[in-house]
Amino acid sequence: MIEIRIHGRGGQGNVVAAYLVAMAAFEEGRYGQAFPNFGAERRGAPVIAFVRIADRPIQRHNQVRTPAFLIIQDQALLQVPGVTDGLLPGGKILVNSTLSSGELSAQLKTDVIALQATALAKKILGRPVPNTALLAAFFALTDMLSQKSLANVLEKRFKGDVLEKNLRLIQQAAEQVSVGLWKKEEVSDAASA
């Protein structure tokens, strides 16, 4: 089982991102689980979403405390205590950031990939919603789920121009990272199997 924690702010599509990952797992015949955790429901408030992907039914129903992967939708959240807590040894972090991957890796002392997802979303969608760009990059980096599955779940959620823009966005985001970079270095928690 792979556990992922997604940190973002209200309005960035954090919860939608978690559900899209779980739906993409279902598309591929796997099991997926996604749920949010947030305080005050207001735009800009910190939001955490949890995702699990497995090849057999998922029995856990608690928050993800020891993720193999973190997806951070706002680089400012890296300053919030506890955001990177519990990341498994060898775990990976994808950050929506204007800083470079090298700068963030040095700052966090772990493997970090930075993607300017907000800028890409503004350019293609006309809105600063980084979630689908980050998911496309994450899928490409891990090769855990396919871009086709992501496209399929987007087609179930969106129509017309919004869908076409999101499909362009995920294609361009996936092209900005090294495909399969994180696939070679499997991160797992023996207790989660």
Buried (B, 14 or more C-beta within 10 A) or exposed (E): BBBBBBBBBBBBBBBBBBBBBBBBBBBBEBBBBBBBEBEEEEEEEBBBBBBBBBEEEBEBEEEBEBBBBBBBBBBEBBEEEEBBEBBBEEBBBBBBBEBEBEEBBEEBEBBBBBBBBBBBBBEBBEEBBBBBBBBBBBBBBBBBBBBEBBBBBBEEBBEEEEBEBBBBBBEBBBEBBEBEBBEEEEBEBEEBE
